């Protein structure tokens, strides 16, 4: 009888520990989504700023825009791998190729489209951060996360 009670208590303790680990993992994933949402915001702002005010400067900015779009692809992939909500405007922005703009007449339209898409992506991301539960930490998660991180020897 004593052994059975010990086994039952051990199972209950194990179950509690696993529940606590599950909650900590959920909090960590939500936090990582927020970190990547912040990185996406920085990249979208950089893309908007990299679009030159005058179309004839596009040649000098072309490589930086292409590099920022590559970074955007990576950040979106990580964000989605963490279960982040869809960002259609950002998907469109990262897939539009601005590397080979030879038609001078269309450069102004492309530069304006680039800025507009970056702005739409920022608005879209802002709305999601405000409304989507996947991008929120509960108060309990906010209180527990720093304690669990420091007790496990993380940064």
N, C-alpha and C positions, 0 to 999 in steps of 0.2 A: 504494500500500500504506500509506503514511504517512497519507494523507487518510482512508482507510477506518478505520484504527486510531483516528484522532482522532475520527471520527464515532461509532464504537463506544464510546469512552471518554466522549464527551459524552452519549450515550444512557444509559449506565450511571450517570453522575453525576446526570442528570436523573431517572432512575428512583429513585435513592436519596433525592434531595431530595423527590420526590413522596411516597415512603413515609414520610419523616420528617414532612412536612406532614399526611399522613393520620393518623398517630399523634398528632400535636399536636392536630388537630381532634377526634379521638375523646376525648382527655383533656379538652379544653375543654368538650365537650358533657357528659361525665360530671360535671365540676365544676359546670356550670350546673344539672344535675339536682339535685345536692346542695344548691346554693344555694336552689333553689326548694323542695326538701324542707324546708329550714330555714324558709323563709318560710311554707310550709304549716303547719308546726308552730306558729309564732308566731300565725298566724291561728286555728288550731283552739283554741289556748289562750285567745285573746282571745274567741272565741265562747263557750267554756265559762264564762269569767269574766263575760261580758256577760249571761248568763242569770241573772236576779235570783234571790236566795235565796227571796224571797217572791213568789208569783204576782201580787199586786196591784201590784208595781213593774214589771210587764212593759210597761205602756204607756210608761213613761219610757225603757225600754231598747229598745223596738221598732225605732226608726230606726237605732240603732247595730248591732243584730243584722242588720238588712236590709243595711246598708252593709258589714258584715263578710262576709256571704254573697256580696255582689257581688264583693268582693275575692277571696274564695275561688274563685269561678267563673273569674276572670281567672288566678289562680295555677295552678289546675288545668289550664286551657287551655294555658298556657305549659309546664307540666310535661309534659303529654301531647305537645305539639308537639316537645319535646326527646326524646321516646321514653321517657318515664318509665313505670313499670309502672302498671297500673290500681289505683285506690283506690276500691272500691265504696262504702265507708262515707262517704268524703268526698263522693263524687258525690251520695249520698242527702242528706247534710247541706246541700250547697249548693243543692239543688233544693227542699227543704222550705220552704214559705212561712210565715214567722212574722209577717208584716206585719199581717194582718187577723185577729186573734184577738178576736172579740167575745163569744164564749161564755165567761163567767167560770168556769163549772164545768170547762171543759176547759183552762183556762190552766195549772193546776198540772201536768197531764199533759203539756202541750206544752213547758213549761219543763224538766221532768224529761227528756223525750225529747230536747230540744235538748242538754242536758248529756251525756246518755248517748251520743248520736251523736257529739258532739265527742270524748268519751273513747274511743269505739270507733275513731274515725278516727285519733286519736293512737297507739293501740296498733297499728293496721294499718300506719301509716307507720313506726313503730319497727321492726316485724318486717321490713318490706320493706328498710329501710336496712341492717339486720343481714344479710339473706340474699340480696338481689337483686344480681346482678353489675352491672346497669346503674347501680347507685348506689355503685359502688366504684371508686376509683382504684388502679391497680396501683402498686407501688413505683416502677417505671420512669416511670410517668406523673407521680407525685408529684415525682420528682426533676427531670424534664424541663420540666414545666409552668412553674414560676417562671422558669426560664432563658429559655424561649421567649417568655414574656410580657414580660420586661424587655428582651430583645434586640429586640423588635418595637416598643418604645416605648409599650406599654400602661400603664395606671394602675399 
